[in-house]
């Protein structure tokens, strides 16, 4: 046992106080609106009160039932079912807090996949604009299939995406625990790894986005475990091949992850590893050949269009700084474990993290905020952190001091990891509210005024094209091969005679483009007398200026004095 037989002499009284205080705090949180005379609604602060009260009561109950009068955090080091129960109580609390905080979040890009899925079901071809040459403007083939299945069943693809992501997040927590045990962690280290993983808000944030991000995290963890069990031990790599295929079907950058994980085996090969690695490569190539052959035939290239559009040499410094801001408290102890001859999984984890660092330097920062690009390797970092924190706690010789160190380490790690949640919650709520006030009404107004053969030029090519159903030119280039490969060209856009142009201004009354292509398109529409400003819709951080050849059903006059719709 981690603590020996340390008994708290005042534990029974403390337990009783915690139970009563926790129940009162939870009751106050529930009744807060009623007591203040306001309408009943539960915000994040109110939810925190209820959750804190329930956790306090649970801590008291666990302490009451424990022979050693140990609470939830102290039970992390207790062997057996009691320690596991405490871990999962804390894990569920972390998960509930973050899913509640980000419940309304959605990313505009999710609707790019949904539009492809909708067109695939109606036309039988995976196209952005029906009737045109297909362009792979999505980057998540499995998510495309999931969206098609949801739509065919008459379900909301966004809701299905969120539910699947939540399941993937929960499964990832179990995968982290298993991987930590395989990496040399004891019960305490495995539990700390799970809690570090779930305490990072970015996982739940992206689980609510409608994108495939968290499913890729799960497949990455499962591949790491299977690789260590099969290839690193010279066994037949069946499971490794399966999870490698799932990764290849999920994201275009996953080949980088697979290569980085395999790199330590290449640099320090054993005879059995070489053989298993060769078999793994052969299995993956054989299984993926039909998929890549289909991509080549359908799109004319195996590389997705999004890869060209998002690659920005040396523009991702901000992404790297943000990732290391999270990692640095765990980096030193984990590297010390590695330096002492840590498990081979540690080498694979840090190889992957280092490789993603170099790759992130060349990714456009506004498509990977809040650690999105790094999440597939941060699951492994949580594993290494759990092992390192366990070493730190066990290095304390006195049992009572060890207990205090564990509580201090767990609370400090939670406070550090959860600190961004309020900023992220504000961002998520503002973005969700902005879509309701800008993108959705604009898309629906365009659907009333135009048909599927009319042309829209826009850069937010998720909700507006999905709602409008118009043939769309993606100014940014995610779904347009020419712009993605050769850069933005306003003459190319205007040569297609767009009926509607939606551009972004930082202000409602004076046009200041958010991007250089907004400025270029603003100058272009001013030379087209038929394209008139019909309205300005406020979004979170900028404004949608909508130019149209026809009046929209907004009550806008035809004298150019377009109305402003505030966020």
N, C-alpha and C positions, 0 to 999 in steps of 0.2 A: 504493500500500500504506500502511496506517495507521502502520506502525512504521518504514518505510524499510528499512534493512538492519542493524538492531540484532541482533548475534549474542552469545549468552551464552557466554563462554569456558569456564565450568564446566558447560555444559548437558548434555554427554554423560555425565559422571559422575553428575550429578543425576538424569538419566533412568534410568540403570541402578539407582541406589539406590531410586527411586520404584517401579520395576517389582518389584524383589525385596521391598521393604517392603510394597507393596500386596498382593501374592500371599500373603505370610505373614499379614498382617492378615485377609484374607478367609478363609484356611484356619483361623485361630484362631477367627473368628466361627462358622464351620460346626461346628468340633469343640469349641466351648466347653462344651456340655452333657456331651459324652462325657468331657472332661478333668475336669470337676467331679463326675462320677459320677451326675449327674441324668438324668432321662428326656429323650430328644431332643425338643426343641420350640424354635421360633424366635420369640422376642419382638421387640419393636420395637428394643430396644438391640442385640440380637444381629444383627438385620437391618441396622441402621445400621453395625455393624462390617464386615459382609460388603460392603455397598454402598460404604462409605468405602474399603475395601481395593481393590475393583474400580475405583473412580474414580481412586485413586492410581496403580494399575497402568496404567490407560488414559492418565492424564496423562503418565506416564513413557514409554509407547509412542509417544504423539503427539510428545513432545519428542524422542525418539530419532530418529524419522523426519523431523522438521522440519529444514530447512537452517538455520533461525534458532534452533533449539533452544527453540521456544516451546511452552508447555503448553496445556491445554484453555482456560483463561480467556484466555490471551494470544492464542489462535487466534480468539477472537470477532471480532477486528478484521482478520483475514486474509481477503482476497478469495478467492472461488472455492470449490471443493468441500471443501478442507481446513477452512476456517472453518465451513462448513455441517455437516460431520461432527462437529466439536467441539460445535457448538450442540445437535445432536440427541442426542449422548451425554449431555450435561448435562440436556437436557429429559427424556430417558427415565429418568434417575436420579431426577429430581424426581418424575416421575409414578409410578414404581415405589415410591418411599418413601411417598408419600401414600396411594396405593391400598392398600398393605400396612397402613398405620397405621389406616385407616378401613374395612377389609374387612368387619367385622361390623356396621357401623352400619346402622340402619334407623329410619325415622320412623313413628310410629303412624299418622299421617295418610295414609301411602301405602295403607294397607288400606281407607281410605274409598273411594278409586278402585277398588280391587280388588273391594270389595263391590258397588259399582255395576256393574262389569263382569260379575261373577258373576250378578247379578240380571238384567242385560240379556240375557245368554245363555240363562238359564233361563225368563224370562217374556216376552222380546221388548220390554220397556219399560225405559227408563233410570230406575229408581226406587231409593230408599233402602230403603223398606219395600214389598214387593210388595203390590199391591192398593190402595195409598194414592195420593193425588194426588202426581205427581212433583215433587220439589224438587231444584234443581241444587246439591247439596251438595259436589260435586267442583268443581275449578277448572281442569281440564286435559283438554279434550276429546280432543286427540290422544293423550294418555297413556291415556285411557279406551279408545280404539280399540286401542292397543298392548296393553293388558292383556287386552282381549277376544280379540285374536288369539292371544296367548300361551296363554290358558286353552283356547281352542278347539283349539289344537294339542297340548294336554296338558302344557304347560310351566309352570314356576313363574313367575308374573308378576313376583315380586320379582327373581329372577335375570335375567329378560329385561330388566327396567327398569334394573338395574345395568349389564348388558352394553351396552345402547344408550347409557346415559349416559357410559360410558367411551369409546365410539366418538365420541360428541358432544364430549367433552372434548378428545380427540386432534384431531378436526377443527377445534375452536375454536382450538387452538394454531396450526394452519396458517392459519386465517382471520385471526388476530392478525398473523402475519407479513405476509400480503398487504395487510392494512389499514395496517400501519405503513409499508410501502413506498409505498402510495398517499398517506399523510399526510406524505410528504417525508423519511422515514428512509432512510439508506443501509443497507448490509449489516449494519453494527454495530448501528444503531438497531433494525432489524427483529429481529435476534437477541436483543438485550436485552429487547425488548418480549415476545417469546415466553417468555423465562426469567422475567421479572417475573410474567407471567400464570400460569405453571405453579408458581411458588414460593409463591403464595398458597394456603394449605391449604384455604380455604373451597370452592374449585371441586371438588376431589377429595372433600371431606367430603360435599357435597351430591350428588355423582355416585353415592355409595354409599347414599344415603338411600331410594331407591325412588321419589323424586319427580321431576318433570319439569324441575327447575331448570336443569340444565346444557344441556338441549336448547334452552331459551329463550335462554341465553347464546349458543349457536351461531347461532340464527336472528337474534338482535340484531346480531351481528357481520356476518353475511351481508347483512342489510338495509342496514347502514351502508355496506358496500362497494358494493352495487348502487346505492344512492341516489346515492353520490358519482359513480359511473360513468354513471348515466343521468339522473337528475333535475337534479343540479347542472351537468350538461353539456348539458342541453336535449335528451336523447335519449328514445326511446320506453321507458317504465319497466316492461318486462315482468318482469324479475327482481325489481325492487323490489316489484312487486305480489304476486309469488309469496311472497316472504319475509314481506311484511306479512300475508298471509293465514295463513301458518304461525304467526306471532306471535299473531294474533287467535284462532286455534284452540287456543292453548297456555295463556294466562294472562289473567285479567280486567283486569290493569293495563297490558297491552301497548299499548292505544290511547294511553296517556300517553307511552310511549316513542316511538311513531310521530309524535305531535304535536310532541314536543320536538326530535326530529331534524329535522323539517321547518321548525321555527320560524325558524332563521337564513335560510332561503330566503324566508320570508314577510316578514321584517323588512328583508332586503336583496335584493329580487328582481331577477333579470335576466329579460329577455323570454323566453328559452328555458326558464328555470327555472319561470316561471309556467305556461307551457304544459304542460311535462312533469309538474309537480306536479298540475295540474288533471286530466290524463289518469290519473295514478296514483290520485288520489282516486276518480275515476269507475270505474276498474278494480276497486279494492278494494271499493267499495260494491256494484258489480254482482256480484262473485264472492262476497261475504259475505252478500248478501241472503237466499239460501236457508237458510244456517246460522242467521242470526238469526230468520228466519221460523219455522224449526223450533223454536228455543228458545222463542219467544213462544207457539207453539201447545202445546208440551210442558209448559212450566213456568209460563206465564202472565206471564213477564217476560224481558227480555233480560239483566238483571243477575243474576249468580250469587248464590245465597244466602250464599256464603262472603264476598262483598264486604261485605255488611251485618254479618256476624258479626265480621269482623276489623278493621273500621274503628273506631278509638278516637281521637277528637279529642285531639290534643296528648299522646298517651301514648307516642310513639315516640322521645322524646329519647335514650334509651339506644342505639337503633339508629343514630341519626345520629352520636353520639359514637364508637361502635365503628367506623363507616365512615371517619370522618375520622382516627381513630387509625391506620388503614392508609394513608390517602391523603396525610397531611400531608408525609412526606418527599419525595414526588414532586410535590406540588401546586405549590410555588414554582417549580422549574425549568420545569415544563410551562406554567405561566401566563406565565412570562417568554418562552417560545417563542411563545405566543399573542400576547403584547403586541408582539412584534417583527413581527407580520404573518404568523403561522403559517397553515398550510393550513386551508381551510374545514372539514375534518374535525375539527380541534381545537375549533372553535366548536360543532359539533354534539355532540361528546363532552362538553364542559363544560356546554352547555345541558341535556343529558340528565342529567348528574350533579346539577346544581343543582335541576332539577325533581324528581328522585327524592328529594333531600334534603327538600324541602318536603312531598312526599307521605309520606315515612317518618315524619314527625312525627305522623301520624295513623293509624299502624298499630300494632296490639297487639304488644308487644315479644316475647312468648313464642312467636310463630309465625314469627319472622324472625331468630332468633339466628345468630351466626356469618356475618353479612353476606348472608344469603339474599336479602333484598329488593333489595340493591344489586348483586348479581352481574351482571345484564344490562348494567349500565353500567360495571362495573369492568373488563370486557374492553377497552372503549374507553380507560379510564384507563391500562391497561397499555400501550396503543399510544402515548398521549401521553407516558408515562414513558420509553418506549424512545427516542422522538425527542429528549426533553429530555436524557437521559443521554448520548446520542451527542454532542449539542452540548457537554456538559460535558467529555467526554473529548477531543474534537477541539479544544477551546479551549486545551489544553496544547501548547506549541510543540515542546518537546524530545521526540524520538521515544521515548527510553528512559523519560523521566518519564511520557509518555503511556501507555506500557505498564503502568507501575506504578499509575497512576491507574485504568486500566481494571480491573485485578485487584482493587484496593481497592474500587472502586465495585461490582463484581459481587459480591464476597464480603460487603460490608456490606449490600447489598440482600437477598441470600439470607438472611443471619443475621436481619435484621429481619423479613422476610416469614415465615420458617419458625419463628420463635420461638414462636408459639402452638400448634405442632403437638402438643406433649406434653400440654398442657392439653386440647386438642380430642380427642386420642386417648383420654385418661382418660374424658372425657365420653361419647364414642362407645361405648367398651367397657362402661361402667357402664350406659348406656341399653339396649344390646343384651342384656346379662346380666339387666337388670331385666325386660325383656319376657319372657325365658325363664322367670323365676322368678315373675312375677305375671300379666301380661296373658294369656299363652297358656294356662297352667293354669286360670285363672279362666274364660276363654272355653270351654275344653273341658269343664270341670265343668258349666257352664250348658247346654252342648249335650246332656249326658247327662241332665240333670234336666228340661229344658224343650224345647218345640217351636217352630216358626217363627211360630206365632200368639200365643205368650206374649210379655209385654212387659218389656223391659229399659230402665231409665233410667240413663244414664251420661254422662260428659263426655269420657273417652278413648274416642272412638267409632271406633277403627280395628281393632285386633286383637281386642278382646273381642266386638264385634258380628260381626266376620268369622268368628271361630271358633265363636261360639254359634249364629249363624243366627237369633237372636231378632228380633222386631219391636222396634226401638230408638228411644227418645226421646233426642235429643242435648241434654243439659242446657246445653251451651255455645251451641248453636244453629247449628253449621255445616250440619247437615242438617235443621234445623227452621225453617221460614219464620217462624212466630209468634215464637219466642224471638229469632231473628236480628233481626227488625224492631221488636219491642216490648220486648225485654229478658226476662230470666229471670223466671218466675212459677211458684212452687212449687205453687200451687193448680192451675194448668194441668197440670203434670206429674202430680200426685197424682190429678187427676180421671180420668186414663187408667188407673188401677188397675195400676200396674207390679207385676209379679211379682218382679222383682229390681231393686234399686237399688245401684249401685256409686258410692261417693263417696270423696273423697281427704282423708286426714288427715296432718298433718305428724308425728304420733307414733303408735306402735302401741297404747299402753295408755290414752291420753287423746286424745279427739277434738279436734283443732284444724284446722279446715278450711283447705285450701290456697287456696280462692277463697270469695267470699261465697256463691255458690250451693251450695257444699258445706255450709256452716254452715246454710243454709236447709233443704236436703234432710235434714240430720241431725235437725233439729227436727221435720221432717215425718214421717220414718220412726219416730220415737219415739212418735208418736201412733197408729201403725198396729200393733196387737198381733201381727198375722200376719206382719209383716216383722221377721224376727229376724236378728241378726248371726250369720253362719255362718263367717266367717273374715276374717283380716286378712293381706293379702299385701304384703310389702315390695318396693317399687320404688325406683329411684334417686331419692332426694329426698323421697319421700312414701310413704304406704301406701294400698292399696286396701282399703276396708272394704266388705264385701259383705253386703247384707241381702237375704234371700230368704224367700218364703212356704213353700218346700219345703226339706227338708234336702238338702245337697249331699253328694256322695260323698267327704267329707274326713275322716270320723271325728269330725265335730263333734257334741258333745252337744246336746241340745235344752233345756238349762237356761240358755242365754245365754252360757256361758263359751266363746266362740268361740276356736279355735286361732289362733296367730300363725305365719306362714310367713316366715322371715327371708330377706332379700335376700342 
